[in-house]
């Protein structure tokens, strides 16, 4: 057993631990596939530590270690498929992993007939073409053509060069290069946000793919130049750091969203609403226009909560939020600012009559009972309307005036709009 892989084993083990820690508690399918890929890298280093075993032991270690690298690349590719739950996506992963493993296993064996090597090389083109041909056009993500094109080029290159002077080197290098270059392009065209983590991961994957042909070039043309193993392994750690950065960036984005949105309805909360109304007032002031705010309180909601339970009350709030969103414009803001209270910013320019019409439309949405768990739930809405700059000229003043009119509508019997 060779001990020179032990530092890499420990380093990747620590990276896996960090990966698991960062991805908790809500790891996605993509995160789990990334983690499985790094477990394959750990297996790669573990297997390569036994390369010096005599006879079949060394051959098996070589096959397992190389196959683990391939499976890592295929897991990363699978994680970037926009429809990774689709059966064709699963089939593409398993089939291509098997094709790469088969070919690289054959290259590790001696005296394999040329016909078998030709057939195995042809599979790189035939398998992805067959899978993508059976996928309906509407369900076929464009980035799967990356896999088809690059693996077809790989098949042609192997058929042309695998029996050449440098064939023994090429049959090992080319499949690994294509596997990781495919992964690099898939990641480049994925829907990942273009952040620092994205850039680090992309550069790491590109460098990882180039390690294999560059290593061959140094072995053939510059055998006297010694390049340490840590240099060739550096891209792996670059990719790991990039992926961890992506996870941290994703958590930061989720935390920012949760800090500004209501967990039940997904609507902006009071904090974000205050930012939105301040921005709307400033824009209206700059354009010398009017904007409006609606304060909405549900009528009959307490009775629903008391008689049906809080889980039904939660469902009512969610359904009311969805109904209100269907009536508002994209530029408007609907927020949940209290238990059964909603607030609306109607961006200007807008007149009092237009704002009152919107308020009436929202109230009328609740005229029909809501169906929750097979039961009809009747709630209404009391709505107060305030206009900038007629009723108030600050966000605080506008909220106070809208609330006053909403409570006035409620005192007058509820299920009404108080516009002035």
C-alpha positions as CSV (number, residue, x, y, z in Angstrom):
1,X,0.0,0.0,0.0
2,X,1.2,3.5,-0.9
3,X,1.0,6.2,1.8
4,X,1.4,9.2,-0.6
5,X,-2.4,9.3,-1.1
6,X,-3.1,9.6,2.6
7,X,-2.9,13.4,2.7
8,X,-5.4,13.6,-0.2
9,X,-7.7,11.1,1.5
10,X,-7.7,13.2,4.7
11,X,-8.2,16.5,2.8
12,X,-11.1,15.1,0.8
13,X,-12.6,13.6,3.9
14,X,-12.5,17.0,5.6
15,X,-14.1,18.6,2.5
16,X,-16.9,16.0,2.6
17,X,-17.4,16.8,6.3
18,X,-17.5,20.5,5.5
19,X,-19.9,19.9,2.6
20,X,-22.3,17.9,4.8
21,X,-22.2,20.6,7.5
22,X,-22.8,23.5,5.1
23,X,-25.6,21.7,3.2
24,X,-27.7,21.0,6.4
25,X,-30.5,21.1,7.1
26,X,-32.2,21.4,3.7
27,X,-30.0,19.7,1.2
28,X,-31.4,19.5,-2.3
29,X,-31.1,16.6,-4.8
30,X,-28.3,18.6,-6.5
31,X,-26.5,18.9,-3.2
32,X,-26.8,15.2,-2.6
33,X,-25.4,14.4,-6.0
34,X,-22.5,16.7,-5.5
35,X,-21.8,14.9,-2.2
36,X,-21.9,11.5,-3.8
37,X,-19.4,12.8,-6.4
38,X,-17.0,13.7,-3.6
39,X,-17.4,10.3,-2.0
40,X,-16.3,8.9,-5.4
41,X,-13.2,11.2,-5.3
42,X,-12.4,9.7,-1.8
43,X,-12.8,6.2,-3.3
44,X,-10.5,7.2,-6.1
45,X,-7.7,8.2,-3.7
46,X,-8.3,5.1,-1.6
47,X,-8.1,2.7,-4.6
48,X,-5.0,4.4,-6.0
49,X,-3.2,3.8,-2.8
50,X,-3.2,0.1,-3.7
51,X,-1.8,0.5,-7.3
52,X,1.5,-1.0,-6.2
53,X,-0.1,-4.3,-5.4
54,X,1.2,-7.2,-7.6
55,X,-0.9,-8.9,-10.2
56,X,-4.7,-8.7,-10.2
57,X,-4.8,-6.5,-7.1
58,X,-3.1,-3.6,-8.8
59,X,-5.2,-3.9,-11.9
60,X,-8.4,-3.9,-9.8
61,X,-7.2,-0.9,-7.8
62,X,-6.5,0.9,-11.1
63,X,-10.0,0.0,-12.5
64,X,-11.8,1.1,-9.3
65,X,-9.9,4.3,-8.9
66,X,-10.4,5.4,-12.5
67,X,-14.0,4.4,-12.5
68,X,-14.6,6.4,-9.4
69,X,-13.3,9.5,-11.2
70,X,-15.7,8.9,-14.1
71,X,-18.6,8.4,-11.8
72,X,-17.8,11.6,-10.0
73,X,-18.0,13.5,-13.4
74,X,-21.2,11.8,-14.3
75,X,-22.8,12.6,-11.0
76,X,-21.8,16.2,-11.4
77,X,-23.3,16.2,-14.9
78,X,-26.5,14.6,-13.7
79,X,-26.9,17.3,-11.0
80,X,-26.9,20.0,-13.6
81,X,-29.7,18.5,-15.7
82,X,-32.7,20.8,-15.5
83,X,-34.9,17.8,-15.5
84,X,-32.9,15.4,-13.3
85,X,-36.0,13.6,-12.0
86,X,-37.0,12.6,-15.5
87,X,-36.4,8.9,-16.3
88,X,-34.4,9.8,-19.4
89,X,-32.0,11.8,-17.2
90,X,-31.5,8.9,-14.9
91,X,-31.0,6.5,-17.8
92,X,-28.4,8.9,-19.4
93,X,-26.5,8.9,-16.1
94,X,-26.5,5.2,-15.5
95,X,-25.8,4.3,-19.2
96,X,-23.0,6.8,-19.7
97,X,-21.4,5.8,-16.4
98,X,-21.5,2.1,-17.5
99,X,-20.1,3.0,-21.0
100,X,-17.1,4.9,-19.5
101,X,-16.5,2.2,-16.9
102,X,-16.6,-0.6,-19.5
103,X,-14.2,1.2,-21.8
104,X,-11.7,2.2,-19.1
105,X,-11.9,-1.3,-17.7
106,X,-11.0,-2.8,-21.1
107,X,-8.1,-0.4,-21.4
108,X,-6.7,-1.7,-18.1
109,X,-6.7,-5.3,-19.4
110,X,-4.2,-6.9,-21.7
111,X,-4.8,-8.6,-25.0
112,X,-8.4,-7.3,-25.6
113,X,-9.4,-8.0,-29.2
114,X,-9.6,-5.0,-31.4
115,X,-13.2,-5.7,-32.4
116,X,-14.3,-5.4,-28.8
117,X,-12.4,-2.1,-28.3
118,X,-14.0,-0.7,-31.5
119,X,-17.4,-1.7,-30.3
120,X,-16.8,-0.2,-26.8
121,X,-15.6,3.0,-28.3
122,X,-18.7,3.2,-30.6
123,X,-20.9,3.1,-27.5
124,X,-19.8,6.6,-26.5
125,X,-21.8,7.9,-29.5
126,X,-24.5,5.4,-29.9
127,X,-25.8,5.3,-26.3
128,X,-26.5,9.1,-25.8
129,X,-27.9,9.4,-29.3
130,X,-30.3,6.5,-28.6
131,X,-31.4,8.0,-25.3
132,X,-32.0,11.5,-26.6
133,X,-33.8,10.1,-29.7
134,X,-36.3,8.5,-27.4
135,X,-37.0,11.7,-25.4
136,X,-39.9,13.8,-26.7
137,X,-38.8,17.2,-28.0
138,X,-40.8,19.1,-25.4
139,X,-39.1,17.2,-22.6
140,X,-35.5,17.4,-23.9
141,X,-33.4,20.0,-22.3
142,X,-31.0,21.6,-24.8
143,X,-27.9,21.1,-22.7
144,X,-28.2,17.3,-23.2
145,X,-26.9,17.9,-26.7
146,X,-23.6,18.8,-25.1
147,X,-23.3,15.2,-23.9
148,X,-24.3,13.9,-27.3
149,X,-21.9,16.1,-29.3
150,X,-18.8,15.7,-27.0
151,X,-19.2,11.9,-26.6
152,X,-19.7,11.5,-30.4
153,X,-16.5,13.4,-30.9
154,X,-14.8,11.1,-28.3
155,X,-16.0,8.0,-30.1
156,X,-14.6,9.3,-33.4
157,X,-11.3,10.2,-31.8
158,X,-10.9,6.8,-30.1
159,X,-11.8,5.0,-33.3
160,X,-9.2,6.9,-35.1
161,X,-6.4,7.0,-32.6
162,X,-6.8,4.1,-30.1
163,X,-4.5,1.8,-32.0
164,X,-2.0,4.5,-32.9
165,X,1.5,4.9,-31.4
166,X,0.2,6.9,-28.4
167,X,-3.0,4.9,-28.2
168,X,-2.4,3.4,-24.7
169,X,-2.1,7.0,-23.4
170,X,-5.1,8.4,-25.4
171,X,-7.5,5.6,-24.4
172,X,-7.1,6.6,-20.8
173,X,-6.8,10.4,-21.2
174,X,-9.5,11.2,-23.8
175,X,-12.5,9.7,-21.9
176,X,-11.5,11.4,-18.7
177,X,-11.0,14.7,-20.4
178,X,-14.3,14.5,-22.2
179,X,-16.2,13.4,-19.0
180,X,-15.0,16.5,-17.1
181,X,-15.1,18.9,-20.0
182,X,-18.7,17.9,-20.5
183,X,-19.3,18.5,-16.9
184,X,-17.7,22.0,-17.2
185,X,-19.9,23.0,-20.2
186,X,-23.0,21.6,-18.5
187,X,-22.3,23.7,-15.4
188,X,-21.5,26.8,-17.6
189,X,-25.0,26.6,-19.2
190,X,-26.8,25.6,-16.0
191,X,-29.2,28.0,-14.2
192,X,-26.7,28.7,-11.5
193,X,-26.5,32.4,-10.6
194,X,-23.3,34.0,-11.9
195,X,-21.7,34.5,-8.5
196,X,-18.2,34.1,-7.0
197,X,-18.9,30.5,-6.3
198,X,-20.0,29.9,-9.9
199,X,-16.8,31.4,-11.3
200,X,-14.6,29.3,-8.9
201,X,-16.4,26.1,-9.6
202,X,-16.4,26.7,-13.4
203,X,-12.7,27.4,-13.5
204,X,-12.0,24.4,-11.3
205,X,-14.0,22.1,-13.6
206,X,-12.2,23.5,-16.6
207,X,-8.8,23.0,-15.0
208,X,-9.8,19.5,-13.8
209,X,-10.6,18.5,-17.4
210,X,-7.3,19.9,-18.7
211,X,-5.2,18.0,-16.1
212,X,-5.5,14.8,-18.1
213,X,-4.2,15.9,-21.6
214,X,-1.6,18.2,-19.9
215,X,-0.4,15.3,-17.9
216,X,0.0,13.2,-21.0
217,X,1.9,16.0,-22.8
218,X,4.3,16.3,-19.9
219,X,4.8,12.5,-19.8
220,X,5.5,12.2,-23.5
221,X,7.3,15.4,-24.4
222,X,8.8,16.6,-21.1
223,X,9.5,13.4,-19.1
224,X,12.4,15.2,-17.3
225,X,10.0,17.8,-15.8
226,X,8.6,16.6,-12.5
227,X,5.2,18.0,-11.6
228,X,4.1,17.2,-8.1
229,X,0.8,15.3,-7.6
230,X,-0.5,18.2,-5.5
231,X,-0.4,20.4,-8.6
232,X,-2.6,17.9,-10.6
233,X,-5.0,17.6,-7.6
234,X,-5.4,21.3,-7.1
235,X,-8.4,21.7,-9.5
236,X,-10.3,19.1,-7.4
237,X,-10.0,21.3,-4.3
238,X,-10.8,24.4,-6.4
239,X,-14.1,22.8,-7.4
240,X,-14.8,21.7,-3.8
241,X,-14.3,25.3,-2.5
242,X,-16.5,26.6,-5.4
243,X,-19.3,24.2,-4.6
244,X,-19.1,25.1,-0.9
245,X,-19.3,28.8,-1.8
246,X,-22.3,28.1,-3.9
247,X,-24.0,26.4,-1.0
248,X,-23.2,29.3,1.4
249,X,-24.4,31.8,-1.2
250,X,-27.7,29.8,-1.6
251,X,-28.2,29.8,2.2
252,X,-27.5,33.5,2.4
253,X,-30.1,34.2,-0.3
254,X,-32.7,31.9,1.4
255,X,-32.0,33.7,4.8
256,X,-32.5,37.1,3.2
257,X,-35.7,35.9,1.6
258,X,-37.0,34.5,4.9
259,X,-36.1,37.7,6.7
260,X,-38.3,39.7,4.3
261,X,-41.1,37.3,3.5
262,X,-43.9,35.7,5.4
263,X,-43.2,32.0,5.9
264,X,-46.9,30.9,5.5
265,X,-47.9,32.8,2.3
266,X,-44.6,33.7,0.8
267,X,-45.7,37.3,0.6
268,X,-43.5,40.2,1.6
269,X,-43.6,40.8,5.4
270,X,-44.0,44.1,7.2
271,X,-40.3,44.9,6.9
272,X,-40.2,44.5,3.2
273,X,-43.6,46.3,2.8
274,X,-42.1,49.4,4.5
275,X,-39.3,49.4,2.0
276,X,-41.7,49.0,-0.9
277,X,-44.1,51.8,0.2
278,X,-41.1,54.1,0.9
279,X,-39.9,53.5,-2.6
280,X,-43.3,53.9,-4.2
281,X,-43.8,57.3,-2.4
282,X,-40.4,58.5,-3.5
283,X,-41.1,57.5,-7.2
284,X,-44.5,59.2,-7.0
285,X,-42.9,62.4,-5.5
286,X,-40.3,62.5,-8.3
287,X,-43.0,62.2,-11.0
288,X,-45.5,64.4,-9.2
289,X,-48.0,61.6,-9.3
290,X,-50.3,59.8,-6.9
291,X,-49.9,56.3,-5.4
292,X,-52.2,54.4,-3.1
293,X,-52.1,52.0,-0.2
294,X,-54.8,49.5,0.9
295,X,-55.1,48.2,4.4
296,X,-57.1,44.9,4.4
297,X,-58.4,43.0,7.4
298,X,-60.3,39.8,6.9
299,X,-63.8,39.6,8.4
300,X,-64.9,36.3,9.9
301,X,-61.4,34.8,10.1
302,X,-61.4,34.5,13.9
303,X,-64.5,32.3,13.7
304,X,-62.8,30.0,11.1
305,X,-59.8,29.7,13.4
306,X,-61.9,29.0,16.5
307,X,-64.2,26.5,14.9
308,X,-62.0,24.7,12.4
309,X,-58.5,25.0,13.8
310,X,-55.4,26.9,13.0
311,X,-54.4,24.6,10.1
312,X,-57.6,25.5,8.3
313,X,-57.0,29.2,9.1
314,X,-53.6,28.9,7.6
315,X,-55.1,27.4,4.4
316,X,-57.6,30.3,4.2
317,X,-54.8,32.8,4.4
318,X,-52.8,31.1,1.7
319,X,-55.9,30.9,-0.6
320,X,-56.8,34.6,0.1
321,X,-53.2,35.6,-0.8
322,X,-53.4,33.6,-4.1
323,X,-56.7,35.2,-5.0
324,X,-55.5,38.8,-4.3
325,X,-52.4,38.2,-6.4
326,X,-54.5,37.4,-9.4
327,X,-56.1,40.8,-9.3
328,X,-53.0,43.0,-8.8
329,X,-50.5,44.2,-11.3
330,X,-46.9,42.9,-11.3
331,X,-45.6,46.3,-10.2
332,X,-47.9,46.3,-7.1
333,X,-47.0,44.8,-3.8
334,X,-49.2,42.6,-1.7
335,X,-47.9,41.9,1.8
336,X,-49.0,40.1,4.9
337,X,-48.5,42.6,7.7
338,X,-50.3,40.9,10.6
339,X,-52.3,37.7,11.5
340,X,-55.2,38.2,9.1
341,X,-54.1,41.6,7.8
342,X,-52.8,42.3,4.3
343,X,-51.5,45.6,2.9
344,X,-51.2,46.6,-0.7
345,X,-49.0,49.2,-2.5
346,X,-50.6,50.4,-5.7
347,X,-47.8,52.0,-7.7
348,X,-48.6,55.4,-9.4
349,X,-49.7,57.1,-11.3
350,X,-53.2,56.2,-10.0
351,X,-56.4,58.1,-9.2
352,X,-58.5,57.6,-6.1
353,X,-61.3,56.1,-8.2
354,X,-58.9,53.6,-9.8
355,X,-57.5,52.6,-6.4
356,X,-61.1,52.2,-5.0
357,X,-62.0,50.0,-8.0
358,X,-59.0,47.8,-7.2
359,X,-60.1,47.6,-3.6
360,X,-63.7,46.7,-4.5
361,X,-62.4,44.0,-6.9
362,X,-60.3,42.5,-4.1
363,X,-63.3,42.5,-1.7
364,X,-65.5,40.9,-4.3
365,X,-63.1,38.0,-4.7
366,X,-64.2,36.9,-1.3
367,X,-67.9,37.0,-2.0
368,X,-67.8,33.4,-2.9
369,X,-67.0,30.9,-0.2
370,X,-63.5,29.4,-0.1
371,X,-63.3,25.6,-0.4
372,X,-60.9,24.2,2.2
373,X,-60.6,20.5,2.8
374,X,-64.1,20.0,1.2
375,X,-65.7,22.6,3.5
376,X,-67.0,26.0,2.4
377,X,-65.4,28.9,4.4
378,X,-66.9,32.3,4.2
379,X,-64.7,35.3,5.0
380,X,-64.9,38.9,3.9
381,X,-62.6,41.9,3.8
382,X,-62.8,45.4,5.3
383,X,-60.5,47.7,3.2
384,X,-59.2,51.2,4.0
385,X,-57.7,53.3,1.2
386,X,-55.2,56.2,1.5
387,X,-53.7,58.2,-1.3
388,X,-50.3,59.9,-1.5
389,X,-50.0,62.9,-1.3
390,X,-53.6,63.8,-0.7
391,X,-54.1,61.9,2.6
392,X,-50.5,61.7,3.9
393,X,-47.0,62.4,2.6
394,X,-45.0,59.8,4.6
395,X,-45.1,56.0,4.7
396,X,-46.0,56.1,8.4
397,X,-48.8,58.7,7.9
398,X,-50.2,56.8,4.9
399,X,-50.3,53.5,6.9
400,X,-52.1,55.3,9.8
401,X,-54.7,56.8,7.5
402,X,-55.4,53.5,5.6
403,X,-55.7,51.7,9.0
404,X,-58.2,54.3,10.3
405,X,-60.4,53.9,7.2
406,X,-60.1,50.1,7.4
407,X,-61.4,50.1,11.0
408,X,-64.1,52.6,10.0
409,X,-65.3,50.1,7.4
410,X,-65.2,47.3,10.0
411,X,-67.2,49.4,12.5
412,X,-69.8,50.0,9.8
413,X,-70.5,46.3,9.4
414,X,-67.4,45.1,7.5
415,X,-67.0,43.6,4.1
416,X,-66.7,47.1,2.6
417,X,-64.3,49.6,1.2
418,X,-63.7,53.0,2.9
419,X,-62.0,55.2,0.3
420,X,-62.2,58.6,2.0
